[in-house]
Structure formats: C-alpha cells, structure tokens
C-alpha cells in the first residue's frame, strides 16, 4: 500500500506567513497522522525553515515509499534525532 493512502502530513504554523519571512521565535509543528486511526505517529516542532524542509521530505517519501517503508524510515530518523538510539 502506498504511504499516501495510509498517512497524511499536517503543518501548523505558529503565525501566518511563509517560513522565509517568519518572525523570530516562531515555532511550527509538523505531524504525520495515520489515516486509519487518526492517531499522530510522528510529531516535530521547530523553526519554520526546518519545518518547511521536513514537510517537503515527508511528502516526497509519502509519494515514493509504501506505508511500511515510510513508517520504518521516519520512525528510525525520529529516534536518532531525539537521541533515543
């Protein structure tokens, strides 16, 4: 099953406007939601430019990976980034 049919990426901006012109201190949130359960499986908060890059990467992988590969790849990345290896 294609990852796009199992997950969706949701972005919540800390303030209106594009990342490039974000006010200092703004925090954006990127969520990956499992469509079957409505549960958030990955959550990331950070600077607007980083959130923008992350969103592009997530959407790229949603289009090219199946759901098992997508979850394995991003869960592994989240674990490494948080230091819980």
PDB file of N, CA, C and O in Angstrom:
ATOM      1  N   UNK A   1       0.845  -1.169   0.000  1.00  0.00           N
ATOM      2  CA  UNK A   1       0.000   0.000   0.000  1.00  0.00           C
ATOM      3  C   UNK A   1       0.896   1.239   0.000  1.00  0.00           C
ATOM      4  O   UNK A   1       1.845   1.333   0.778  1.00  0.00           O
ATOM      5  N   UNK A   2       0.584   2.172  -0.869  1.00  0.00           N
ATOM      6  CA  UNK A   2       1.334   3.427  -0.948  1.00  0.00           C
ATOM      7  C   UNK A   2       1.161   4.194   0.362  1.00  0.00           C
ATOM      8  O   UNK A   2       0.072   4.209   0.935  1.00  0.00           O
ATOM      9  N   UNK A   3       2.218   4.823   0.828  1.00  0.00           N
ATOM     10  CA  UNK A   3       2.188   5.550   2.096  1.00  0.00           C
ATOM     11  C   UNK A   3       1.168   6.690   2.084  1.00  0.00           C
ATOM     12  O   UNK A   3       0.623   7.056   3.125  1.00  0.00           O
ATOM     13  N   UNK A   4       0.917   7.241   0.909  1.00  0.00           N
ATOM     14  CA  UNK A   4      -0.030   8.357   0.799  1.00  0.00           C
ATOM     15  C   UNK A   4      -1.454   7.940   1.175  1.00  0.00           C
ATOM     16  O   UNK A   4      -2.256   8.770   1.602  1.00  0.00           O
ATOM     17  N   UNK A   5      -1.764   6.655   1.014  1.00  0.00           N
ATOM     18  CA  UNK A   5      -3.099   6.184   1.368  1.00  0.00           C
ATOM     19  C   UNK A   5      -3.216   5.836   2.847  1.00  0.00           C
ATOM     20  O   UNK A   5      -4.322   5.643   3.352  1.00  0.00           O
ATOM     21  N   UNK A   6      -2.083   5.755   3.548  1.00  0.00           N
ATOM     22  CA  UNK A   6      -2.094   5.390   4.961  1.00  0.00           C
ATOM     23  C   UNK A   6      -1.797   6.558   5.899  1.00  0.00           C
ATOM     24  O   UNK A   6      -2.197   6.531   7.063  1.00  0.00           O
ATOM     25  N   UNK A   7      -1.100   7.583   5.404  1.00  0.00           N
ATOM     26  CA  UNK A   7      -0.662   8.696   6.256  1.00  0.00           C
ATOM     27  C   UNK A   7      -0.912  10.037   5.577  1.00  0.00           C
ATOM     28  O   UNK A   7      -1.006  10.124   4.353  1.00  0.00           O
ATOM     29  N   UNK A   8      -1.018  11.080   6.399  1.00  0.00           N
ATOM     30  CA  UNK A   8      -1.054  12.447   5.858  1.00  0.00           C
ATOM     31  C   UNK A   8      -0.145  13.329   6.698  1.00  0.00           C
ATOM     32  O   UNK A   8       0.058  13.081   7.887  1.00  0.00           O
ATOM     33  N   UNK A   9       0.397  14.360   6.067  1.00  0.00           N
ATOM     34  CA  UNK A   9       1.254  15.327   6.744  1.00  0.00           C
ATOM     35  C   UNK A   9       0.431  16.573   7.026  1.00  0.00           C
ATOM     36  O   UNK A   9      -0.231  17.105   6.135  1.00  0.00           O
ATOM     37  N   UNK A  10       0.475  17.028   8.250  1.00  0.00           N
ATOM     38  CA  UNK A  10      -0.257  18.214   8.661  1.00  0.00           C
ATOM     39  C   UNK A  10       0.734  19.217   9.237  1.00  0.00           C
ATOM     40  O   UNK A  10       1.558  18.869  10.083  1.00  0.00           O
ATOM     41  N   UNK A  11       0.650  20.466   8.774  1.00  0.00           N
ATOM     42  CA  UNK A  11       1.558  21.521   9.236  1.00  0.00           C
ATOM     43  C   UNK A  11       0.745  22.614   9.919  1.00  0.00           C
ATOM     44  O   UNK A  11      -0.241  23.105   9.369  1.00  0.00           O
ATOM     45  N   UNK A  12       1.167  22.988  11.117  1.00  0.00           N
ATOM     46  CA  UNK A  12       0.539  24.083  11.848  1.00  0.00           C
ATOM     47  C   UNK A  12       1.598  25.155  12.069  1.00  0.00           C
ATOM     48  O   UNK A  12       2.618  24.919  12.717  1.00  0.00           O
ATOM     49  N   UNK A  13       1.338  26.327  11.523  1.00  0.00           N
ATOM     50  CA  UNK A  13       2.296  27.437  11.657  1.00  0.00           C
ATOM     51  C   UNK A  13       2.030  28.204  12.943  1.00  0.00           C
ATOM     52  O   UNK A  13       0.883  28.380  13.353  1.00  0.00           O
ATOM     53  N   UNK A  14       3.101  28.653  13.568  1.00  0.00           N
ATOM     54  CA  UNK A  14       2.982  29.424  14.797  1.00  0.00           C
ATOM     55  C   UNK A  14       2.440  30.825  14.581  1.00  0.00           C
ATOM     56  O   UNK A  14       1.975  31.467  15.523  1.00  0.00           O
ATOM     57  N   UNK A  15       2.497  31.304  13.339  1.00  0.00           N
ATOM     58  CA  UNK A  15       1.991  32.623  12.963  1.00  0.00           C
ATOM     59  C   UNK A  15       1.778  32.603  11.455  1.00  0.00           C
ATOM     60  O   UNK A  15       2.376  31.779  10.763  1.00  0.00           O
ATOM     61  N   UNK A  16       0.940  33.492  10.936  1.00  0.00           N
ATOM     62  CA  UNK A  16       0.710  33.498   9.494  1.00  0.00           C
ATOM     63  C   UNK A  16       1.963  33.891   8.706  1.00  0.00           C
ATOM     64  O   UNK A  16       2.846  34.580   9.216  1.00  0.00           O
ATOM     65  N   UNK A  17       2.015  33.441   7.469  1.00  0.00           N
ATOM     66  CA  UNK A  17       3.099  33.834   6.582  1.00  0.00           C
ATOM     67  C   UNK A  17       4.048  32.696   6.261  1.00  0.00           C
ATOM     68  O   UNK A  17       4.089  31.682   6.956  1.00  0.00           O
ATOM     69  N   UNK A  18       4.811  32.884   5.192  1.00  0.00           N
ATOM     70  CA  UNK A  18       5.760  31.843   4.780  1.00  0.00           C
ATOM     71  C   UNK A  18       6.960  31.760   5.731  1.00  0.00           C
ATOM     72  O   UNK A  18       7.268  32.703   6.460  1.00  0.00           O
ATOM     73  N   UNK A  19       7.616  30.617   5.699  1.00  0.00           N
ATOM     74  CA  UNK A  19       8.764  30.367   6.580  1.00  0.00           C
ATOM     75  C   UNK A  19       9.879  31.386   6.370  1.00  0.00           C
ATOM     76  O   UNK A  19      10.533  31.803   7.325  1.00  0.00           O
ATOM     77  N   UNK A  20      10.090  31.779   5.135  1.00  0.00           N
ATOM     78  CA  UNK A  20      11.175  32.706   4.808  1.00  0.00           C
ATOM     79  C   UNK A  20      11.050  34.037   5.552  1.00  0.00           C
ATOM     80  O   UNK A  20      12.057  34.647   5.914  1.00  0.00           O
ATOM     81  N   UNK A  21       9.824  34.481   5.777  1.00  0.00           N
ATOM     82  CA  UNK A  21       9.583  35.769   6.425  1.00  0.00           C
ATOM     83  C   UNK A  21       9.049  35.621   7.848  1.00  0.00           C
ATOM     84  O   UNK A  21       8.403  36.534   8.363  1.00  0.00           O
ATOM     85  N   UNK A  22       9.311  34.490   8.482  1.00  0.00           N
ATOM     86  CA  UNK A  22       8.783  34.229   9.822  1.00  0.00           C
ATOM     87  C   UNK A  22       9.410  35.160  10.853  1.00  0.00           C
ATOM     88  O   UNK A  22      10.585  35.517  10.767  1.00  0.00           O
ATOM     89  N   UNK A  23       8.602  35.536  11.817  1.00  0.00           N
ATOM     90  CA  UNK A  23       9.097  36.372  12.909  1.00  0.00           C
ATOM     91  C   UNK A  23      10.012  35.539  13.805  1.00  0.00           C
ATOM     92  O   UNK A  23       9.794  34.336  13.950  1.00  0.00           O
ATOM     93  N   UNK A  24      11.019  36.146  14.402  1.00  0.00           N
ATOM     94  CA  UNK A  24      11.906  35.394  15.303  1.00  0.00           C
ATOM     95  C   UNK A  24      11.113  34.762  16.446  1.00  0.00           C
ATOM     96  O   UNK A  24      10.209  35.379  17.010  1.00  0.00           O
ATOM     97  N   UNK A  25      11.465  33.542  16.770  1.00  0.00           N
ATOM     98  CA  UNK A  25      10.793  32.848  17.862  1.00  0.00           C
ATOM     99  C   UNK A  25       9.576  32.042  17.453  1.00  0.00           C
ATOM    100  O   UNK A  25       8.996  31.331  18.274  1.00  0.00           O
ATOM    101  N   UNK A  26       9.182  32.146  16.190  1.00  0.00           N
ATOM    102  CA  UNK A  26       8.025  31.373  15.726  1.00  0.00           C
ATOM    103  C   UNK A  26       8.374  29.887  15.718  1.00  0.00           C
ATOM    104  O   UNK A  26       9.478  29.497  15.337  1.00  0.00           O
ATOM    105  N   UNK A  27       7.427  29.075  16.140  1.00  0.00           N
ATOM    106  CA  UNK A  27       7.592  27.625  16.130  1.00  0.00           C
ATOM    107  C   UNK A  27       6.474  27.016  15.298  1.00  0.00           C
ATOM    108  O   UNK A  27       5.297  27.306  15.514  1.00  0.00           O
ATOM    109  N   UNK A  28       6.851  26.166  14.341  1.00  0.00           N
ATOM    110  CA  UNK A  28       5.880  25.450  13.516  1.00  0.00           C
ATOM    111  C   UNK A  28       5.843  23.992  13.941  1.00  0.00           C
ATOM    112  O   UNK A  28       6.822  23.470  14.475  1.00  0.00           O
ATOM    113  N   UNK A  29       4.722  23.340  13.707  1.00  0.00           N
ATOM    114  CA  UNK A  29       4.531  21.941  14.072  1.00  0.00           C
ATOM    115  C   UNK A  29       4.230  21.127  12.821  1.00  0.00           C
ATOM    116  O   UNK A  29       3.404  21.515  11.994  1.00  0.00           O
ATOM    117  N   UNK A  30       4.915  19.992  12.696  1.00  0.00           N
ATOM    118  CA  UNK A  30       4.674  19.067  11.588  1.00  0.00           C
ATOM    119  C   UNK A  30       4.240  17.743  12.203  1.00  0.00           C
ATOM    120  O   UNK A  30       4.929  17.191  13.061  1.00  0.00           O
ATOM    121  N   UNK A  31       3.094  17.239  11.760  1.00  0.00           N
ATOM    122  CA  UNK A  31       2.566  15.968  12.255  1.00  0.00           C
ATOM    123  C   UNK A  31       2.375  14.997  11.108  1.00  0.00           C
ATOM    124  O   UNK A  31       1.998  15.392  10.005  1.00  0.00           O
ATOM    125  N   UNK A  32       2.635  13.730  11.368  1.00  0.00           N
ATOM    126  CA  UNK A  32       2.270  12.670  10.440  1.00  0.00           C
ATOM    127  C   UNK A  32       1.149  11.905  11.129  1.00  0.00           C
ATOM    128  O   UNK A  32       1.328  11.360  12.218  1.00  0.00           O
ATOM    129  N   UNK A  33      -0.016  11.874  10.472  1.00  0.00           N
ATOM    130  CA  UNK A  33      -1.206  11.259  11.041  1.00  0.00           C
ATOM    131  C   UNK A  33      -1.539   9.991  10.270  1.00  0.00           C
ATOM    132  O   UNK A  33      -1.565   9.984   9.040  1.00  0.00           O
ATOM    133  N   UNK A  34      -1.793   8.915  11.014  1.00  0.00           N
ATOM    134  CA  UNK A  34      -2.230   7.664  10.408  1.00  0.00           C
ATOM    135  C   UNK A  34      -3.719   7.794  10.101  1.00  0.00           C
ATOM    136  O   UNK A  34      -4.526   8.011  11.004  1.00  0.00           O
ATOM    137  N   UNK A  35      -4.080   7.662   8.833  1.00  0.00           N
ATOM    138  CA  UNK A  35      -5.459   7.909   8.422  1.00  0.00           C
ATOM    139  C   UNK A  35      -6.437   6.883   8.993  1.00  0.00           C
ATOM    140  O   UNK A  35      -7.576   7.233   9.301  1.00  0.00           O
ATOM    141  N   UNK A  36      -6.023   5.640   9.140  1.00  0.00           N
ATOM    142  CA  UNK A  36      -6.912   4.597   9.645  1.00  0.00           C
ATOM    143  C   UNK A  36      -7.383   4.848  11.060  1.00  0.00           C
ATOM    144  O   UNK A  36      -8.549   4.610  11.377  1.00  0.00           O
ATOM    145  N   UNK A  37      -6.490   5.327  11.918  1.00  0.00           N
ATOM    146  CA  UNK A  37      -6.825   5.523  13.328  1.00  0.00           C
ATOM    147  C   UNK A  37      -6.994   6.995  13.704  1.00  0.00           C
ATOM    148  O   UNK A  37      -7.589   7.312  14.734  1.00  0.00           O
ATOM    149  N   UNK A  38      -6.469   7.892  12.867  1.00  0.00           N
ATOM    150  CA  UNK A  38      -6.499   9.315  13.194  1.00  0.00           C
ATOM    151  C   UNK A  38      -5.451   9.684  14.230  1.00  0.00           C
ATOM    152  O   UNK A  38      -5.458  10.800  14.751  1.00  0.00           O
ATOM    153  N   UNK A  39      -4.559   8.766  14.530  1.00  0.00           N
ATOM    154  CA  UNK A  39      -3.536   8.958  15.550  1.00  0.00           C
ATOM    155  C   UNK A  39      -2.286   9.617  14.970  1.00  0.00           C
ATOM    156  O   UNK A  39      -1.875   9.308  13.851  1.00  0.00           O
ATOM    157  N   UNK A  40      -1.689  10.518  15.732  1.00  0.00           N
ATOM    158  CA  UNK A  40      -0.424  11.119  15.337  1.00  0.00           C
ATOM    159  C   UNK A  40       0.679  10.116  15.624  1.00  0.00           C
ATOM    160  O   UNK A  40       0.856   9.681  16.762  1.00  0.00           O
ATOM    161  N   UNK A  41       1.428   9.747  14.572  1.00  0.00           N
ATOM    162  CA  UNK A  41       2.503   8.773  14.752  1.00  0.00           C
ATOM    163  C   UNK A  41       3.870   9.444  14.829  1.00  0.00           C
ATOM    164  O   UNK A  41       4.798   8.882  15.411  1.00  0.00           O
ATOM    165  N   UNK A  42       4.006  10.617  14.261  1.00  0.00           N
ATOM    166  CA  UNK A  42       5.242  11.396  14.359  1.00  0.00           C
ATOM    167  C   UNK A  42       4.876  12.861  14.565  1.00  0.00           C
ATOM    168  O   UNK A  42       3.958  13.377  13.927  1.00  0.00           O
ATOM    169  N   UNK A  43       5.598  13.522  15.456  1.00  0.00           N
ATOM    170  CA  UNK A  43       5.338  14.933  15.746  1.00  0.00           C
ATOM    171  C   UNK A  43       6.676  15.639  15.874  1.00  0.00           C
ATOM    172  O   UNK A  43       7.591  15.151  16.537  1.00  0.00           O
ATOM    173  N   UNK A  44       6.777  16.790  15.234  1.00  0.00           N
ATOM    174  CA  UNK A  44       8.010  17.565  15.293  1.00  0.00           C
ATOM    175  C   UNK A  44       7.645  19.036  15.418  1.00  0.00           C
ATOM    176  O   UNK A  44       6.754  19.513  14.715  1.00  0.00           O
ATOM    177  N   UNK A  45       8.320  19.763  16.305  1.00  0.00           N
ATOM    178  CA  UNK A  45       8.162  21.208  16.444  1.00  0.00           C
ATOM    179  C   UNK A  45       9.524  21.853  16.285  1.00  0.00           C
ATOM    180  O   UNK A  45      10.520  21.354  16.809  1.00  0.00           O
ATOM    181  N   UNK A  46       9.568  22.963  15.562  1.00  0.00           N
ATOM    182  CA  UNK A  46      10.846  23.630  15.380  1.00  0.00           C
ATOM    183  C   UNK A  46      10.723  24.904  14.580  1.00  0.00           C
ATOM    184  O   UNK A  46       9.631  25.429  14.361  1.00  0.00           O
ATOM    185  N   UNK A  47      11.882  25.389  14.147  1.00  0.00           N
ATOM    186  CA  UNK A  47      11.939  26.631  13.385  1.00  0.00           C
ATOM    187  C   UNK A  47      11.239  26.475  12.035  1.00  0.00           C
ATOM    188  O   UNK A  47      11.231  25.386  11.462  1.00  0.00           O
ATOM    189  N   UNK A  48      10.656  27.553  11.530  1.00  0.00           N
ATOM    190  CA  UNK A  48       9.882  27.492  10.292  1.00  0.00           C
ATOM    191  C   UNK A  48      10.635  26.948   9.076  1.00  0.00           C
ATOM    192  O   UNK A  48      10.072  26.160   8.316  1.00  0.00           O
ATOM    193  N   UNK A  49      11.888  27.348   8.876  1.00  0.00           N
ATOM    194  CA  UNK A  49      12.631  26.850   7.709  1.00  0.00           C
ATOM    195  C   UNK A  49      12.880  25.350   7.822  1.00  0.00           C
ATOM    196  O   UNK A  49      12.790  24.633   6.826  1.00  0.00           O
ATOM    197  N   UNK A  50      13.191  24.870   9.020  1.00  0.00           N
ATOM    198  CA  UNK A  50      13.389  23.436   9.226  1.00  0.00           C
ATOM    199  C   UNK A  50      12.080  22.682   9.006  1.00  0.00           C
ATOM    200  O   UNK A  50      12.071  21.610   8.401  1.00  0.00           O
ATOM    201  N   UNK A  51      10.982  23.239   9.494  1.00  0.00           N
ATOM    202  CA  UNK A  51       9.670  22.609   9.314  1.00  0.00           C
ATOM    203  C   UNK A  51       9.315  22.526   7.831  1.00  0.00           C
ATOM    204  O   UNK A  51       8.748  21.531   7.380  1.00  0.00           O
ATOM    205  N   UNK A  52       9.645  23.561   7.084  1.00  0.00           N
ATOM    206  CA  UNK A  52       9.376  23.580   5.650  1.00  0.00           C
ATOM    207  C   UNK A  52      10.162  22.484   4.930  1.00  0.00           C
ATOM    208  O   UNK A  52       9.615  21.768   4.091  1.00  0.00           O
ATOM    209  N   UNK A  53      11.449  22.360   5.264  1.00  0.00           N
ATOM    210  CA  UNK A  53      12.284  21.313   4.651  1.00  0.00           C
ATOM    211  C   UNK A  53      11.789  19.919   5.031  1.00  0.00           C
ATOM    212  O   UNK A  53      11.742  19.020   4.192  1.00  0.00           O
ATOM    213  N   UNK A  54      11.425  19.748   6.290  1.00  0.00           N
ATOM    214  CA  UNK A  54      10.922  18.463   6.765  1.00  0.00           C
ATOM    215  C   UNK A  54       9.628  18.087   6.052  1.00  0.00           C
ATOM    216  O   UNK A  54       9.446  16.935   5.657  1.00  0.00           O
ATOM    217  N   UNK A  55       8.740  19.045   5.890  1.00  0.00           N
ATOM    218  CA  UNK A  55       7.470  18.793   5.213  1.00  0.00           C
ATOM    219  C   UNK A  55       7.699  18.344   3.777  1.00  0.00           C
ATOM    220  O   UNK A  55       7.058  17.401   3.314  1.00  0.00           O
ATOM    221  N   UNK A  56       8.609  19.011   3.065  1.00  0.00           N
ATOM    222  CA  UNK A  56       8.917  18.599   1.686  1.00  0.00           C
ATOM    223  C   UNK A  56       9.458  17.171   1.645  1.00  0.00           C
ATOM    224  O   UNK A  56       9.066  16.382   0.785  1.00  0.00           O
ATOM    225  N   UNK A  57      10.354  16.839   2.569  1.00  0.00           N
ATOM    226  CA  UNK A  57      10.940  15.490   2.604  1.00  0.00           C
ATOM    227  C   UNK A  57       9.882  14.439   2.936  1.00  0.00           C
ATOM    228  O   UNK A  57       9.852  13.372   2.323  1.00  0.00           O
ATOM    229  N   UNK A  58       9.020  14.738   3.898  1.00  0.00           N
ATOM    230  CA  UNK A  58       7.955  13.801   4.249  1.00  0.00           C
ATOM    231  C   UNK A  58       7.024  13.559   3.066  1.00  0.00           C
ATOM    232  O   UNK A  58       6.685  12.415   2.764  1.00  0.00           O
ATOM    233  N   UNK A  59       6.614  14.624   2.402  1.00  0.00           N
ATOM    234  CA  UNK A  59       5.700  14.475   1.257  1.00  0.00           C
ATOM    235  C   UNK A  59       6.360  13.738   0.100  1.00  0.00           C
ATOM    236  O   UNK A  59       5.699  12.974  -0.603  1.00  0.00           O
ATOM    237  N   UNK A  60       7.648  13.959  -0.104  1.00  0.00           N
ATOM    238  CA  UNK A  60       8.382  13.220  -1.136  1.00  0.00           C
ATOM    239  C   UNK A  60       8.366  11.725  -0.819  1.00  0.00           C
ATOM    240  O   UNK A  60       8.107  10.904  -1.699  1.00  0.00           O
ATOM    241  N   UNK A  61       8.641  11.375   0.430  1.00  0.00           N
ATOM    242  CA  UNK A  61       8.652   9.971   0.808  1.00  0.00           C
ATOM    243  C   UNK A  61       7.263   9.353   0.820  1.00  0.00           C
ATOM    244  O   UNK A  61       7.117   8.165   0.535  1.00  0.00           O
ATOM    245  N   UNK A  62       6.248  10.133   1.144  1.00  0.00           N
ATOM    246  CA  UNK A  62       4.879   9.622   1.063  1.00  0.00           C
ATOM    247  C   UNK A  62       4.550   9.182  -0.358  1.00  0.00           C
ATOM    248  O   UNK A  62       3.830   8.203  -0.558  1.00  0.00           O
ATOM    249  N   UNK A  63       5.071   9.897  -1.331  1.00  0.00           N
ATOM    250  CA  UNK A  63       4.777   9.593  -2.732  1.00  0.00           C
ATOM    251  C   UNK A  63       5.569   8.393  -3.255  1.00  0.00           C
ATOM    252  O   UNK A  63       5.098   7.691  -4.150  1.00  0.00           O
ATOM    253  N   UNK A  64       6.776   8.145  -2.703  1.00  0.00           N
ATOM    254  CA  UNK A  64       7.618   7.116  -3.305  1.00  0.00           C
ATOM    255  C   UNK A  64       7.737   5.825  -2.516  1.00  0.00           C
ATOM    256  O   UNK A  64       8.163   4.813  -3.074  1.00  0.00           O
ATOM    257  N   UNK A  65       7.375   5.820  -1.231  1.00  0.00           N
ATOM    258  CA  UNK A  65       7.523   4.630  -0.403  1.00  0.00           C
ATOM    259  C   UNK A  65       6.178   3.986  -0.104  1.00  0.00           C
ATOM    260  O   UNK A  65       5.134   4.635  -0.174  1.00  0.00           O
ATOM    261  N   UNK A  66       6.217   2.690   0.232  1.00  0.00           N
ATOM    262  CA  UNK A  66       4.981   2.089   0.722  1.00  0.00           C
ATOM    263  C   UNK A  66       4.869   2.413   2.220  1.00  0.00           C
ATOM    264  O   UNK A  66       5.815   2.924   2.819  1.00  0.00           O
ATOM    265  N   UNK A  67       3.722   2.115   2.811  1.00  0.00           N
ATOM    266  CA  UNK A  67       3.462   2.563   4.182  1.00  0.00           C
ATOM    267  C   UNK A  67       4.429   1.958   5.198  1.00  0.00           C
ATOM    268  O   UNK A  67       4.821   2.639   6.146  1.00  0.00           O
ATOM    269  N   UNK A  68       4.819   0.708   5.025  1.00  0.00           N
ATOM    270  CA  UNK A  68       5.751   0.074   5.957  1.00  0.00           C
ATOM    271  C   UNK A  68       7.133   0.708   5.862  1.00  0.00           C
ATOM    272  O   UNK A  68       7.765   0.971   6.885  1.00  0.00           O
ATOM    273  N   UNK A  69       7.602   0.952   4.656  1.00  0.00           N
ATOM    274  CA  UNK A  69       8.907   1.587   4.460  1.00  0.00           C
ATOM    275  C   UNK A  69       8.908   3.009   5.018  1.00  0.00           C
ATOM    276  O   UNK A  69       9.876   3.436   5.647  1.00  0.00           O
ATOM    277  N   UNK A  70       7.820   3.735   4.786  1.00  0.00           N
ATOM    278  CA  UNK A  70       7.716   5.114   5.254  1.00  0.00           C
ATOM    279  C   UNK A  70       7.807   5.172   6.778  1.00  0.00           C
ATOM    280  O   UNK A  70       8.589   5.941   7.336  1.00  0.00           O
ATOM    281  N   UNK A  71       7.007   4.358   7.432  1.00  0.00           N
ATOM    282  CA  UNK A  71       6.999   4.379   8.897  1.00  0.00           C
ATOM    283  C   UNK A  71       8.361   3.964   9.452  1.00  0.00           C
ATOM    284  O   UNK A  71       8.858   4.584  10.392  1.00  0.00           O
ATOM    285  N   UNK A  72       8.959   2.941   8.890  1.00  0.00           N
ATOM    286  CA  UNK A  72      10.267   2.483   9.364  1.00  0.00           C
ATOM    287  C   UNK A  72      11.330   3.564   9.169  1.00  0.00           C
ATOM    288  O   UNK A  72      12.133   3.812  10.069  1.00  0.00           O
ATOM    289  N   UNK A  73      11.339   4.198   8.014  1.00  0.00           N
ATOM    290  CA  UNK A  73      12.346   5.219   7.725  1.00  0.00           C
ATOM    291  C   UNK A  73      12.204   6.422   8.656  1.00  0.00           C
ATOM    292  O   UNK A  73      13.202   6.895   9.199  1.00  0.00           O
ATOM    293  N   UNK A  74      11.005   6.917   8.849  1.00  0.00           N
ATOM    294  CA  UNK A  74      10.833   8.131   9.640  1.00  0.00           C
ATOM    295  C   UNK A  74      10.834   7.868  11.130  1.00  0.00           C
ATOM    296  O   UNK A  74      11.248   8.734  11.901  1.00  0.00           O
ATOM    297  N   UNK A  75      10.390   6.714  11.557  1.00  0.00           N
ATOM    298  CA  UNK A  75      10.469   6.395  12.978  1.00  0.00           C
ATOM    299  C   UNK A  75      11.927   6.251  13.382  1.00  0.00           C
ATOM    300  O   UNK A  75      12.317   6.698  14.461  1.00  0.00           O
ATOM    301  N   UNK A  76      12.738   5.631  12.526  1.00  0.00           N
ATOM    302  CA  UNK A  76      14.170   5.492  12.781  1.00  0.00           C
ATOM    303  C   UNK A  76      14.818   6.866  12.852  1.00  0.00           C
ATOM    304  O   UNK A  76      15.614   7.124  13.755  1.00  0.00           O
ATOM    305  N   UNK A  77      14.490   7.758  11.908  1.00  0.00           N
ATOM    306  CA  UNK A  77      15.060   9.112  11.893  1.00  0.00           C
ATOM    307  C   UNK A  77      14.665   9.865  13.162  1.00  0.00           C
ATOM    308  O   UNK A  77      15.505  10.543  13.753  1.00  0.00           O
ATOM    309  N   UNK A  78      13.427   9.765  13.587  1.00  0.00           N
ATOM    310  CA  UNK A  78      12.975  10.468  14.776  1.00  0.00           C
ATOM    311  C   UNK A  78      13.683   9.940  16.013  1.00  0.00           C
ATOM    312  O   UNK A  78      14.018  10.714  16.910  1.00  0.00           O
ATOM    313  N   UNK A  79      13.912   8.644  16.075  1.00  0.00           N
ATOM    314  CA  UNK A  79      14.589   8.053  17.217  1.00  0.00           C
ATOM    315  C   UNK A  79      16.039   8.524  17.294  1.00  0.00           C
ATOM    316  O   UNK A  79      16.532   8.849  18.374  1.00  0.00           O
ATOM    317  N   UNK A  80      16.716   8.561  16.158  1.00  0.00           N
ATOM    318  CA  UNK A  80      18.107   9.018  16.104  1.00  0.00           C
ATOM    319  C   UNK A  80      18.197  10.485  16.496  1.00  0.00           C
ATOM    320  O   UNK A  80      19.069  10.866  17.278  1.00  0.00           O
ATOM    321  N   UNK A  81      17.295  11.319  15.956  1.00  0.00           N
ATOM    322  CA  UNK A  81      17.335  12.759  16.213  1.00  0.00           C
ATOM    323  C   UNK A  81      17.084  13.071  17.690  1.00  0.00           C
ATOM    324  O   UNK A  81      17.638  14.031  18.225  1.00  0.00           O
ATOM    325  N   UNK A  82      16.256  12.266  18.346  1.00  0.00           N
ATOM    326  CA  UNK A  82      15.951  12.545  19.747  1.00  0.00           C
ATOM    327  C   UNK A  82      16.985  11.968  20.711  1.00  0.00           C
ATOM    328  O   UNK A  82      16.946  12.233  21.912  1.00  0.00           O
ATOM    329  N   UNK A  83      17.911  11.175  20.164  1.00  0.00           N
ATOM    330  CA  UNK A  83      18.959  10.603  20.999  1.00  0.00           C
ATOM    331  C   UNK A  83      18.551   9.328  21.715  1.00  0.00           C
ATOM    332  O   UNK A  83      19.257   8.868  22.613  1.00  0.00           O
ATOM    333  N   UNK A  84      17.417   8.751  21.329  1.00  0.00           N
ATOM    334  CA  UNK A  84      16.945   7.521  21.962  1.00  0.00           C
ATOM    335  C   UNK A  84      17.329   6.286  21.164  1.00  0.00           C
ATOM    336  O   UNK A  84      16.491   5.417  20.920  1.00  0.00           O
ATOM    337  N   UNK A  85      18.582   6.202  20.758  1.00  0.00           N
ATOM    338  CA  UNK A  85      19.050   5.077  19.949  1.00  0.00           C
ATOM    339  C   UNK A  85      19.328   3.890  20.831  1.00  0.00           C
ATOM    340  O   UNK A  85      19.733   2.837  20.339  1.00  0.00           O
TER     341      UNK A  85
END
